[in-house]
Amino acid sequence: MRTARLFAGWLCIALGFGLIVLLGLGVLDPTRDAAAHATSATPVLIALMPSVAIGLTVFALGLWLLATGKKKR
């Protein structure tokens, strides 16, 4: 169980980090439509919020899995 939890934790961290990097590089661009018609940065940031939140949540889940998977001494 501990090995599976650690593997899932590292996998979540890698997936979360990868998603955030892909968003940062513009490979995944959820803001394309919002940016085309935006007159300010607010609609673009609102369009980007769900994708960034998912990436950070998966990353945080991985950290939680790793932190609670260690044996206490």
N, C-alpha and C positions, 0 to 999 in steps of 0.2 A: 504494500500500500504506500509506503514511504517513497519508494522509487517511482511509482506512477505519479505521485503528487509532485515530486521534484521535476520529473519530465514535463508534466503539464504546466508547472510554473515557468520553467525555462521556455517552453513553447509559447506560452502567453506573452512573456516578455519579448521574445523575438517577433511575434506577430504584431504586437502593439508598437514596438519600435519600428518595424518595417512599414506599417501603415502610416505612422507619423512621418517617416522619411519620404514615402511616396507622395503624401500630401504636400510636403515641403518642396519637393522637386517638381510638383505640378503634373505628375503622371496620372494621379487621380484628381480630377478637377471638378468638384461639386459646385464651384462658384461660377462656372462658365456663363450660365444664363443670367445669374444675378449681376455679374460684373459687366455684362453687355449693356444692361439698361440702368446701371447704378449712377446716381449723381453724387453719392457719398460712399464712404467705406462701410457704413452701418449695414446695408443689405448684404454686402459681401461677407462681412464677419458673421452675420446671422446664418448665412447659407453654409459657412464653413464649420459652425459650431457642432452640429451632430456628428460629423466625421471625426473631428478632433476629440470629441467626448468619447466616442466608441474606442478610438485608439488608446486614449489615456485610461479608460476603464479596463480594457484588456491588459494593459501594462500593469495597472494596480492590482488586478486579480492575480497576475503572475507573481508579483511581489508578495502578496498575501499568502499564496500557496507555498512559496519558498520559506517565508518567515514562520508560518505555523507548522511546516513539515519537519522542522528540526527537532531532534529529541532534546528535552530539557534535562539539565543535570542537577 
